[in-house]
Amino acid sequence: MATRSVATVFGGSGFIGRYVVKRLTHQGYVVRAAVRDPEGALFLKPMGAVGQVVPLYASLANEATVQRAVEGATLVVNLVGILAESGAATFQAVHADGAGRVARLAAAAGVSRLVHVSAIGADAASPSKYAASKAAGELAVRQAFPGATVLRPSVVFGPEDAFFNRFAAMAQFMPFMPVISGNTKMQPIYVGDVADAVMAALSRPDAAGAIYELGGPRVWTFREILAFILKQTHRHKRLVEIPMGIARLQAMLMEMMPGKPLTRDQLLMLSRDNVVAAGMPGLAELGIVPTPAELVVPAYLRRFQPGGGRRPALPQEQIG
């Protein structure tokens, strides 16, 4: 009786991870969802047949748990990332040291293909600790596993995202919509397209050892994105530019709040464009047609409309 191949997904219960896990099960893999909270990952199990999805405890800081997660696997995907530091979960520990550990142990275990998901803006010289640590992680991965594929997505959107949903929630109660670095450019990419890129990177021979930058079909300014969110949620609010000095003070205070809703490091990231660099291979080279945000976002932002989207929509001219 043939044994099915094993794929390990670090961060399998996360926003992107659940889409990758589902695609791997459809390809027939037994999927190990390597996560910090296996109980919280049980929702993944119905994505496959009985026993096909296995939530498994793994901490990128723990050598033994990472080794157990990759042992016997054919494919490994690392999706683990943080937007703010907390305790031992520093950018260096997660994005650099942890990523390097996964790559080193995957190589030692004889894994055939490794996909490491980084981020557009990864730059060793960046003043942002997030961006610098992402660059350090890429370097560590490529040194330990030269055939690894690195994917750098822009802002990722989808029903479970923490970007469009976050600002739509703000629009419900804020008297105005604050804008920080409103002219910064972004290229939002649909989470399903990122998952498809992961699958293509795992299977295409020409993707081994390559770096791809992933962006959607349209470049938006941050101000345009916020205006789009207000329009889709039927919230007639003013867009008010917040001076960077005030934003830094707010971020300093918010860093002391649970969940750190805004940090000074995030302000540094927000001050730089987040778009695919000229000449970089991307979705097209992986055979993927990008999905416009306009086709996906309105449906899941409807719940933020007055009445939860159940009231009749106002005429377009009344919602700005």
Secondary structure, DSSP 4 states (H G I P E B T S, - for coil): -PPPPEEEEETTTSTTHHHHHHHHHHTT-EEEEEES-TGGGGGGGGGSSTTTEEEEE--TT-HHHHHHHHTT-SEEEE----SS-BTTB-HIIIIIIIHHHHHHHHHHTT-SEEEEE--TT--TT-S-HHHHHHHHHHHHHHHH-TT-EEEEE-SEESTT-SSHHHHHHHHHH-SSEEESSTT-EE--EEHHHHHHHHHHHHH-GGGTT-EEEE--S--EEHHHHHHHHHHHTT----EEEPPHHHHHHHHHHHTTSTT-SS-HHHHHHHTS-BSPPTT---TGGGT-PPPPHHHHHHHHHGGGSGGGGTSPPPPGGG--
